[in-house]
Amino acid sequence: MTKPAAPKRYLPTSPFKAPATPTPKEFAVGDRVTHDMYGLGRVIGIEDGIALLVDFGSAQARILSPYTKLSKL
């Protein structure tokens, strides 16, 4: 099994711009959300920055942070 590649560091002397750090997404219980695979849903639980429990109507899913496929409506 291979390890994933480590992210490249930004050097202050580099002529290129520093990579932008994405702001963490904030969700609250009751927020309406959409997921790329599951569709529309509602946040029903939060695990302190680790995961969200989302009800998609036909199923409930535990979505792990950083919530790349999840967006707030």
N, CA, C and O atoms as a CHARMM CRD file, in Angstrom:
* protein
*
  292
    1    1 MET  N      0.84800  -1.17500   0.00000 PROA 1      0.00000
    2    1 MET  CA     0.00000   0.00000   0.00000 PROA 1      0.00000
    3    1 MET  C      0.89400   1.24000   0.00000 PROA 1      0.00000
    4    1 MET  O      1.86800   1.30300   0.75100 PROA 1      0.00000
    5    2 THR  N      0.57400   2.20200  -0.82100 PROA 2      0.00000
    6    2 THR  CA     1.39200   3.39900  -0.91200 PROA 2      0.00000
    7    2 THR  C      0.74900   4.53900  -0.13800 PROA 2      0.00000
    8    2 THR  O     -0.47200   4.61600  -0.00600 PROA 2      0.00000
    9    3 LYS  N      1.58900   5.40600   0.36300 PROA 3      0.00000
   10    3 LYS  CA     1.11700   6.58200   1.09700 PROA 3      0.00000
   11    3 LYS  C      0.77500   7.68500   0.10300 PROA 3      0.00000
   12    3 LYS  O      1.40600   7.78500  -0.94900 PROA 3      0.00000
   13    4 PRO  N     -0.21300   8.51200   0.42000 PROA 4      0.00000
   14    4 PRO  CA    -0.49000   9.65000  -0.46200 PROA 4      0.00000
   15    4 PRO  C      0.66800  10.64200  -0.39400 PROA 4      0.00000
   16    4 PRO  O      1.33800  10.76400   0.63100 PROA 4      0.00000
   17    5 ALA  N      0.88500  11.33300  -1.48100 PROA 5      0.00000
   18    5 ALA  CA     1.97900  12.30100  -1.54200 PROA 5      0.00000
   19    5 ALA  C      1.71900  13.45100  -0.56800 PROA 5      0.00000
   20    5 ALA  O      0.59100  13.92000  -0.41700 PROA 5      0.00000
   21    6 ALA  N      2.78600  13.88500   0.08100 PROA 6      0.00000
   22    6 ALA  CA     2.68200  15.01300   1.00800 PROA 6      0.00000
   23    6 ALA  C      2.49100  16.29400   0.20900 PROA 6      0.00000
   24    6 ALA  O      3.05100  16.43500  -0.87800 PROA 6      0.00000
   25    7 PRO  N      1.69800  17.23700   0.74100 PROA 7      0.00000
   26    7 PRO  CA     1.52200  18.49400   0.01100 PROA 7      0.00000
   27    7 PRO  C      2.84200  19.26200  -0.05300 PROA 7      0.00000
   28    7 PRO  O      3.63600  19.24900   0.88800 PROA 7      0.00000
   29    8 LYS  N      3.05100  19.92000  -1.17200 PROA 8      0.00000
   30    8 LYS  CA     4.29100  20.67000  -1.34200 PROA 8      0.00000
   31    8 LYS  C      4.24700  21.94400  -0.52200 PROA 8      0.00000
   32    8 LYS  O      3.22500  22.62800  -0.46400 PROA 8      0.00000
   33    9 ARG  N      5.37200  22.25400   0.11300 PROA 9      0.00000
   34    9 ARG  CA     5.43900  23.46400   0.92400 PROA 9      0.00000
   35    9 ARG  C      5.64700  24.68000   0.03600 PROA 9      0.00000
   36    9 ARG  O      6.21000  24.59500  -1.05500 PROA 9      0.00000
   37   10 TYR  N      5.18500  25.79000   0.52900 PROA 10     0.00000
   38   10 TYR  CA     5.41000  27.06000  -0.14100 PROA 10     0.00000
   39   10 TYR  C      6.64600  27.69300   0.45800 PROA 10     0.00000
   40   10 TYR  O      6.74300  27.83300   1.67700 PROA 10     0.00000
   41   11 LEU  N      7.58300  28.07300  -0.37400 PROA 11     0.00000
   42   11 LEU  CA     8.79000  28.73700   0.09600 PROA 11     0.00000
   43   11 LEU  C      8.62700  30.24500  -0.04700 PROA 11     0.00000
   44   11 LEU  O      8.14700  30.71400  -1.07900 PROA 11     0.00000
   45   12 PRO  N      9.01800  31.01600   0.97400 PROA 12     0.00000
   46   12 PRO  CA     8.85900  32.47400   0.90600 PROA 12     0.00000
   47   12 PRO  C      9.62300  33.11000  -0.25700 PROA 12     0.00000
   48   12 PRO  O      9.24400  34.18300  -0.72600 PROA 12     0.00000
   49   13 THR  N     10.68300  32.46700  -0.72500 PROA 13     0.00000
   50   13 THR  CA    11.48000  33.02200  -1.82800 PROA 13     0.00000
   51   13 THR  C     10.94300  32.62200  -3.19800 PROA 13     0.00000
   52   13 THR  O     11.53400  32.97700  -4.21800 PROA 13     0.00000
   53   14 SER  N      9.84400  31.89500  -3.23600 PROA 14     0.00000
   54   14 SER  CA     9.27900  31.43000  -4.49800 PROA 14     0.00000
   55   14 SER  C      8.68800  32.59900  -5.28800 PROA 14     0.00000
   56   14 SER  O      8.08400  33.50000  -4.70600 PROA 14     0.00000
   57   15 PRO  N      8.86200  32.58600  -6.61700 PROA 15     0.00000
   58   15 PRO  CA     8.27400  33.65300  -7.43300 PROA 15     0.00000
   59   15 PRO  C      6.77600  33.45100  -7.67300 PROA 15     0.00000
   60   15 PRO  O      6.12200  34.32200  -8.24600 PROA 15     0.00000
   61   16 PHE  N      6.23100  32.31800  -7.24400 PROA 16     0.00000
   62   16 PHE  CA     4.82200  32.01600  -7.45200 PROA 16     0.00000
   63   16 PHE  C      4.01100  32.40200  -6.22800 PROA 16     0.00000
   64   16 PHE  O      4.54300  32.48600  -5.12100 PROA 16     0.00000
   65   17 LYS  N      2.73400  32.63400  -6.43000 PROA 17     0.00000
   66   17 LYS  CA     1.84800  33.00100  -5.32900 PROA 17     0.00000
   67   17 LYS  C      1.65700  31.81500  -4.38700 PROA 17     0.00000
   68   17 LYS  O      1.71500  30.65700  -4.80000 PROA 17     0.00000
   69   18 ALA  N      1.42900  32.12600  -3.12300 PROA 18     0.00000
   70   18 ALA  CA     1.15600  31.07900  -2.14200 PROA 18     0.00000
   71   18 ALA  C     -0.20700  30.47400  -2.43700 PROA 18     0.00000
   72   18 ALA  O     -1.12600  31.19600  -2.82500 PROA 18     0.00000
   73   19 PRO  N     -0.36100  29.16400  -2.26300 PROA 19     0.00000
   74   19 PRO  CA    -1.67400  28.56300  -2.50800 PROA 19     0.00000
   75   19 PRO  C     -2.70500  29.08800  -1.51100 PROA 19     0.00000
   76   19 PRO  O     -2.42200  29.24900  -0.32300 PROA 19     0.00000
   77   20 ALA  N     -3.88400  29.34400  -2.01600 PROA 20     0.00000
   78   20 ALA  CA    -4.94900  29.87000  -1.16000 PROA 20     0.00000
   79   20 ALA  C     -5.48300  28.75000  -0.27700 PROA 20     0.00000
   80   20 ALA  O     -5.75000  27.64800  -0.75600 PROA 20     0.00000
   81   21 THR  N     -5.63600  29.03400   1.00100 PROA 21     0.00000
   82   21 THR  CA    -6.19800  28.04600   1.90400 PROA 21     0.00000
   83   21 THR  C     -7.71300  28.23000   1.92900 PROA 21     0.00000
   84   21 THR  O     -8.19600  29.32300   2.22300 PROA 21     0.00000
   85   22 PRO  N     -8.46500  27.17800   1.62400 PROA 22     0.00000
   86   22 PRO  CA    -9.91900  27.31800   1.61000 PROA 22     0.00000
   87   22 PRO  C    -10.45900  27.54100   3.01400 PROA 22     0.00000
   88   22 PRO  O     -9.96600  26.95400   3.97700 PROA 22     0.00000
   89   23 THR  N    -11.46700  28.38500   3.12500 PROA 23     0.00000
   90   23 THR  CA   -12.06700  28.61600   4.43000 PROA 23     0.00000
   91   23 THR  C    -12.93800  27.42800   4.79800 PROA 23     0.00000
   92   23 THR  O    -13.64800  26.89600   3.94400 PROA 23     0.00000
   93   24 PRO  N    -12.89800  27.00600   6.04700 PROA 24     0.00000
   94   24 PRO  CA   -13.71400  25.85400   6.43600 PROA 24     0.00000
   95   24 PRO  C    -15.19700  26.18200   6.34000 PROA 24     0.00000
   96   24 PRO  O    -15.62100  27.29300   6.66000 PROA 24     0.00000
   97   25 LYS  N    -15.97500  25.21100   5.90000 PROA 25     0.00000
   98   25 LYS  CA   -17.40900  25.41600   5.76900 PROA 25     0.00000
   99   25 LYS  C    -18.06800  25.25300   7.12800 PROA 25     0.00000
  100   25 LYS  O    -17.73800  24.33800   7.88300 PROA 25     0.00000
  101   26 GLU  N    -18.99100  26.13400   7.43100 PROA 26     0.00000
  102   26 GLU  CA   -19.71800  26.10000   8.69900 PROA 26     0.00000
  103   26 GLU  C    -21.14400  25.65600   8.45200 PROA 26     0.00000
  104   26 GLU  O    -21.83200  26.20600   7.59200 PROA 26     0.00000
  105   27 PHE  N    -21.58800  24.66800   9.19800 PROA 27     0.00000
  106   27 PHE  CA   -22.94900  24.16700   9.08900 PROA 27     0.00000
  107   27 PHE  C    -23.60200  24.16600  10.46000 PROA 27     0.00000
  108   27 PHE  O    -22.92400  24.04300  11.48100 PROA 27     0.00000
  109   28 ALA  N    -24.91400  24.30400  10.47900 PROA 28     0.00000
  110   28 ALA  CA   -25.68300  24.24800  11.72200 PROA 28     0.00000
  111   28 ALA  C    -26.80400  23.23100  11.53900 PROA 28     0.00000
  112   28 ALA  O    -27.21100  22.93000  10.41700 PROA 28     0.00000
  113   29 VAL  N    -27.29200  22.70900  12.65500 PROA 29     0.00000
  114   29 VAL  CA   -28.39700  21.75800  12.60200 PROA 29     0.00000
  115   29 VAL  C    -29.60400  22.45600  11.97700 PROA 29     0.00000
  116   29 VAL  O    -29.96400  23.56300  12.37600 PROA 29     0.00000
  117   30 GLY  N    -30.21900  21.80800  11.00800 PROA 30     0.00000
  118   30 GLY  CA   -31.36800  22.37800  10.31300 PROA 30     0.00000
  119   30 GLY  C    -31.02900  23.01100   8.97600 PROA 30     0.00000
  120   30 GLY  O    -31.93700  23.35100   8.21700 PROA 30     0.00000
  121   31 ASP  N    -29.74300  23.18200   8.66000 PROA 31     0.00000
  122   31 ASP  CA   -29.35900  23.77400   7.37400 PROA 31     0.00000
  123   31 ASP  C    -29.74400  22.85300   6.22400 PROA 31     0.00000
  124   31 ASP  O    -29.58600  21.63500   6.31200 PROA 31     0.00000
  125   32 ARG  N    -30.24700  23.44200   5.14900 PROA 32     0.00000
  126   32 ARG  CA   -30.52100  22.68900   3.92800 PROA 32     0.00000
  127   32 ARG  C    -29.22300  22.62000   3.13400 PROA 32     0.00000
  128   32 ARG  O    -28.53800  23.63000   2.96700 PROA 32     0.00000
  129   33 VAL  N    -28.88300  21.42800   2.64300 PROA 33     0.00000
  130   33 VAL  CA   -27.63200  21.22500   1.92300 PROA 33     0.00000
  131   33 VAL  C    -27.88600  20.39300   0.67100 PROA 33     0.00000
  132   33 VAL  O    -28.93300  19.76200   0.52500 PROA 33     0.00000
  133   34 THR  N    -26.91400  20.40700  -0.22000 PROA 34     0.00000
  134   34 THR  CA   -26.93700  19.53700  -1.38600 PROA 34     0.00000
  135   34 THR  C    -25.59700  18.82100  -1.47600 PROA 34     0.00000
  136   34 THR  O    -24.54800  19.40000  -1.19000 PROA 34     0.00000
  137   35 HSD  N    -25.64600  17.55400  -1.87900 PROA 35     0.00000
  138   35 HSD  CA   -24.45600  16.71800  -1.98900 PROA 35     0.00000
  139   35 HSD  C    -24.36500  16.22600  -3.42400 PROA 35     0.00000
  140   35 HSD  O    -25.38900  15.95900  -4.05300 PROA 35     0.00000
  141   36 ASP  N    -23.14700  16.10100  -3.95100 PROA 36     0.00000
  142   36 ASP  CA   -22.95700  15.69000  -5.34100 PROA 36     0.00000
  143   36 ASP  C    -23.54800  14.31200  -5.62700 PROA 36     0.00000
  144   36 ASP  O    -24.04300  14.07300  -6.72800 PROA 36     0.00000
  145   37 MET  N    -23.50300  13.40400  -4.65600 PROA 37     0.00000
  146   37 MET  CA   -23.97800  12.04800  -4.89300 PROA 37     0.00000
  147   37 MET  C    -25.38600  11.80400  -4.33300 PROA 37     0.00000
  148   37 MET  O    -26.20200  11.15400  -4.98700 PROA 37     0.00000
  149   38 TYR  N    -25.68000  12.31700  -3.13000 PROA 38     0.00000
  150   38 TYR  CA   -26.94700  12.03500  -2.45500 PROA 38     0.00000
  151   38 TYR  C    -28.07200  13.00300  -2.81100 PROA 38     0.00000
  152   38 TYR  O    -29.24200  12.63900  -2.68800 PROA 38     0.00000
  153   39 GLY  N    -27.76400  14.19600  -3.23800 PROA 39     0.00000
  154   39 GLY  CA   -28.78100  15.18400  -3.58800 PROA 39     0.00000
  155   39 GLY  C    -29.10600  16.12100  -2.43900 PROA 39     0.00000
  156   39 GLY  O    -28.22300  16.47500  -1.65700 PROA 39     0.00000
  157   40 LEU  N    -30.38600  16.53400  -2.32800 PROA 40     0.00000
  158   40 LEU  CA   -30.82800  17.49700  -1.31700 PROA 40     0.00000
  159   40 LEU  C    -31.01900  16.82300   0.03200 PROA 40     0.00000
  160   40 LEU  O    -31.46500  15.67800   0.11500 PROA 40     0.00000
  161   41 GLY  N    -30.66900  17.56100   1.09700 PROA 41     0.00000
  162   41 GLY  CA   -30.83900  17.01700   2.43600 PROA 41     0.00000
  163   41 GLY  C    -30.86000  18.10500   3.48600 PROA 41     0.00000
  164   41 GLY  O    -30.78900  19.29400   3.17800 PROA 41     0.00000
  165   42 ARG  N    -30.95800  17.67300   4.74600 PROA 42     0.00000
  166   42 ARG  CA   -30.98700  18.59100   5.88200 PROA 42     0.00000
  167   42 ARG  C    -30.03300  18.05900   6.94300 PROA 42     0.00000
  168   42 ARG  O    -30.03100  16.86500   7.24200 PROA 42     0.00000
  169   43 VAL  N    -29.21300  18.95800   7.51900 PROA 43     0.00000
  170   43 VAL  CA   -28.27100  18.58200   8.57000 PROA 43     0.00000
  171   43 VAL  C    -29.06400  18.26700   9.84100 PROA 43     0.00000
  172   43 VAL  O    -29.85100  19.08900  10.31100 PROA 43     0.00000
  173   44 ILE  N    -28.84400  17.05000  10.39900 PROA 44     0.00000
  174   44 ILE  CA   -29.56000  16.66200  11.61300 PROA 44     0.00000
  175   44 ILE  C    -28.62000  16.43700  12.79000 PROA 44     0.00000
  176   44 ILE  O    -29.07500  16.22100  13.91400 PROA 44     0.00000
  177   45 GLY  N    -27.30800  16.48400  12.54100 PROA 45     0.00000
  178   45 GLY  CA   -26.35500  16.31500  13.62800 PROA 45     0.00000
  179   45 GLY  C    -24.97500  16.79900  13.22600 PROA 45     0.00000
  180   45 GLY  O    -24.60800  16.77400  12.05100 PROA 45     0.00000
  181   46 ILE  N    -24.20500  17.24600  14.23100 PROA 46     0.00000
  182   46 ILE  CA   -22.85200  17.75100  13.98800 PROA 46     0.00000
  183   46 ILE  C    -21.90600  17.09600  14.98700 PROA 46     0.00000
  184   46 ILE  O    -22.20500  17.03000  16.18000 PROA 46     0.00000
  185   47 GLU  N    -20.77200  16.61600  14.50400 PROA 47     0.00000
  186   47 GLU  CA   -19.72300  16.06300  15.35100 PROA 47     0.00000
  187   47 GLU  C    -18.52100  16.99800  15.29000 PROA 47     0.00000
  188   47 GLU  O    -17.64200  16.79900  14.45200 PROA 47     0.00000
  189   48 ASP  N    -18.45700  17.98200  16.12700 PROA 48     0.00000
  190   48 ASP  CA   -17.38900  18.97800  16.28700 PROA 48     0.00000
  191   48 ASP  C    -16.27600  18.96000  15.23700 PROA 48     0.00000
  192   48 ASP  O    -15.15700  18.53900  15.53200 PROA 48     0.00000
  193   49 GLY  N    -16.57000  19.40900  14.02600 PROA 49     0.00000
  194   49 GLY  CA   -15.56200  19.54100  12.98200 PROA 49     0.00000
  195   49 GLY  C    -15.09500  18.23700  12.37700 PROA 49     0.00000
  196   49 GLY  O    -14.20400  18.24700  11.52800 PROA 49     0.00000
  197   50 ILE  N    -15.66200  17.11600  12.78300 PROA 50     0.00000
  198   50 ILE  CA   -15.25200  15.81500  12.26000 PROA 50     0.00000
  199   50 ILE  C    -16.19300  15.34900  11.15300 PROA 50     0.00000
  200   50 ILE  O    -15.75300  14.92000  10.08600 PROA 50     0.00000
  201   51 ALA  N    -17.49600  15.44000  11.42200 PROA 51     0.00000
  202   51 ALA  CA   -18.47300  14.93900  10.46000 PROA 51     0.00000
  203   51 ALA  C    -19.83200  15.59200  10.67900 PROA 51     0.00000
  204   51 ALA  O    -20.09300  16.20000  11.71700 PROA 51     0.00000
  205   52 LEU  N    -20.68600  15.44800   9.67300 PROA 52     0.00000
  206   52 LEU  CA   -22.07800  15.89600   9.74500 PROA 52     0.00000
  207   52 LEU  C    -22.97200  14.69700   9.50700 PROA 52     0.00000
  208   52 LEU  O    -22.64000  13.82300   8.70600 PROA 52     0.00000
  209   53 LEU  N    -24.08600  14.64800  10.18300 PROA 53     0.00000
  210   53 LEU  CA   -25.09900  13.64500   9.91600 PROA 53     0.00000
  211   53 LEU  C    -26.19700  14.35000   9.13200 PROA 53     0.00000
  212   53 LEU  O    -26.80200  15.30700   9.61400 PROA 53     0.00000
  213   54 VAL  N    -26.44700  13.86500   7.91400 PROA 54     0.00000
  214   54 VAL  CA   -27.37600  14.53400   7.01600 PROA 54     0.00000
  215   54 VAL  C    -28.48900  13.56100   6.61900 PROA 54     0.00000
  216   54 VAL  O    -28.22700  12.41000   6.27000 PROA 54     0.00000
  217   55 ASP  N    -29.73500  14.04400   6.67800 PROA 55     0.00000
  218   55 ASP  CA   -30.89500  13.26400   6.27500 PROA 55     0.00000
  219   55 ASP  C    -31.23800  13.64000   4.83500 PROA 55     0.00000
  220   55 ASP  O    -31.56800  14.79100   4.54800 PROA 55     0.00000
  221   56 PHE  N    -31.15700  12.65300   3.92400 PROA 56     0.00000
  222   56 PHE  CA   -31.44800  12.89100   2.51400 PROA 56     0.00000
  223   56 PHE  C    -32.81900  12.36100   2.12100 PROA 56     0.00000
  224   56 PHE  O    -33.09200  12.16000   0.93700 PROA 56     0.00000
  225   57 GLY  N    -33.68200  12.13300   3.10200 PROA 57     0.00000
  226   57 GLY  CA   -35.02500  11.64200   2.82100 PROA 57     0.00000
  227   57 GLY  C    -35.07100  10.13300   2.79900 PROA 57     0.00000
  228   57 GLY  O    -35.63600   9.52400   3.70800 PROA 57     0.00000
  229   58 SER  N    -34.49600   9.51400   1.79600 PROA 58     0.00000
  230   58 SER  CA   -34.49900   8.05700   1.69500 PROA 58     0.00000
  231   58 SER  C    -33.37300   7.41400   2.49200 PROA 58     0.00000
  232   58 SER  O    -33.41400   6.21400   2.76400 PROA 58     0.00000
  233   59 ALA  N    -32.37300   8.19700   2.86800 PROA 59     0.00000
  234   59 ALA  CA   -31.22100   7.66100   3.61200 PROA 59     0.00000
  235   59 ALA  C    -30.59400   8.75400   4.45700 PROA 59     0.00000
  236   59 ALA  O    -30.75200   9.94500   4.18600 PROA 59     0.00000
  237   60 GLN  N    -29.88000   8.32500   5.48600 PROA 60     0.00000
  238   60 GLN  CA   -29.08100   9.24500   6.28900 PROA 60     0.00000
  239   60 GLN  C    -27.62200   8.92200   6.03200 PROA 60     0.00000
  240   60 GLN  O    -27.25800   7.75300   5.91000 PROA 60     0.00000
  241   61 ALA  N    -26.78200   9.94500   5.94800 PROA 61     0.00000
  242   61 ALA  CA   -25.37300   9.73600   5.66600 PROA 61     0.00000
  243   61 ALA  C    -24.52800  10.55500   6.62300 PROA 61     0.00000
  244   61 ALA  O    -24.90900  11.64900   7.04000 PROA 61     0.00000
  245   62 ARG  N    -23.37300  10.00200   6.96300 PROA 62     0.00000
  246   62 ARG  CA   -22.38600  10.70100   7.78500 PROA 62     0.00000
  247   62 ARG  C    -21.32500  11.23300   6.82200 PROA 62     0.00000
  248   62 ARG  O    -20.56400  10.45800   6.24200 PROA 62     0.00000
  249   63 ILE  N    -21.27600  12.53500   6.65600 PROA 63     0.00000
  250   63 ILE  CA   -20.36300  13.18700   5.71600 PROA 63     0.00000
  251   63 ILE  C    -19.15900  13.69100   6.50900 PROA 63     0.00000
  252   63 ILE  O    -19.30800  14.48100   7.44200 PROA 63     0.00000
  253   64 LEU  N    -17.96400  13.23000   6.13200 PROA 64     0.00000
  254   64 LEU  CA   -16.74500  13.60600   6.83800 PROA 64     0.00000
  255   64 LEU  C    -16.19800  14.94300   6.36500 PROA 64     0.00000
  256   64 LEU  O    -16.38500  15.33400   5.21300 PROA 64     0.00000
  257   65 SER  N    -15.51800  15.64000   7.27400 PROA 65     0.00000
  258   65 SER  CA   -14.86200  16.89900   6.96200 PROA 65     0.00000
  259   65 SER  C    -13.76200  16.61800   5.96700 PROA 65     0.00000
  260   65 SER  O    -13.15200  15.55600   6.08800 PROA 65     0.00000
  261   66 PRO  N    -13.45000  17.42600   5.02600 PROA 66     0.00000
  262   66 PRO  CA   -13.69600  18.84400   4.80400 PROA 66     0.00000
  263   66 PRO  C    -14.91100  19.17000   3.96400 PROA 66     0.00000
  264   66 PRO  O    -14.99000  20.28500   3.44800 PROA 66     0.00000
  265   67 TYR  N    -15.85100  18.27600   3.79600 PROA 67     0.00000
  266   67 TYR  CA   -17.13500  18.50900   3.12900 PROA 67     0.00000
  267   67 TYR  C    -16.96000  19.03300   1.69500 PROA 67     0.00000
  268   67 TYR  O    -17.63000  19.98700   1.29900 PROA 67     0.00000
  269   68 THR  N    -16.06900  18.41500   0.92300 PROA 68     0.00000
  270   68 THR  CA   -15.79600  18.91400  -0.42600 PROA 68     0.00000
  271   68 THR  C    -16.98300  18.76900  -1.36100 PROA 68     0.00000
  272   68 THR  O    -17.15500  19.60200  -2.25100 PROA 68     0.00000
  273   69 LYS  N    -17.81700  17.73300  -1.19200 PROA 69     0.00000
  274   69 LYS  CA   -18.93700  17.50300  -2.10200 PROA 69     0.00000
  275   69 LYS  C    -20.25600  18.03600  -1.53800 PROA 69     0.00000
  276   69 LYS  O    -21.31900  17.78400  -2.10600 PROA 69     0.00000
  277   70 LEU  N    -20.19500  18.76800  -0.43100 PROA 70     0.00000
  278   70 LEU  CA   -21.38300  19.26400   0.22100 PROA 70     0.00000
  279   70 LEU  C    -21.40900  20.78600   0.18700 PROA 70     0.00000
  280   70 LEU  O    -20.39900  21.43200   0.46900 PROA 70     0.00000
  281   71 SER  N    -22.54800  21.35700  -0.15400 PROA 71     0.00000
  282   71 SER  CA   -22.66300  22.82000  -0.14000 PROA 71     0.00000
  283   71 SER  C    -23.98100  23.22700   0.47400 PROA 71     0.00000
  284   71 SER  O    -24.98700  22.52800   0.35000 PROA 71     0.00000
  285   72 LYS  N    -23.96200  24.37100   1.14100 PROA 72     0.00000
  286   72 LYS  CA   -25.14600  24.90300   1.82200 PROA 72     0.00000
  287   72 LYS  C    -26.02300  25.62200   0.81700 PROA 72     0.00000
  288   72 LYS  O    -25.52900  26.29200  -0.09000 PROA 72     0.00000
  289   73 LEU  N    -27.33400  25.47600   0.98600 PROA 73     0.00000
  290   73 LEU  CA   -28.28500  26.16500   0.10200 PROA 73     0.00000
  291   73 LEU  C    -28.76700  27.44400   0.72600 PROA 73     0.00000
  292   73 LEU  O    -29.57200  28.15800   0.12800 PROA 73     0.00000
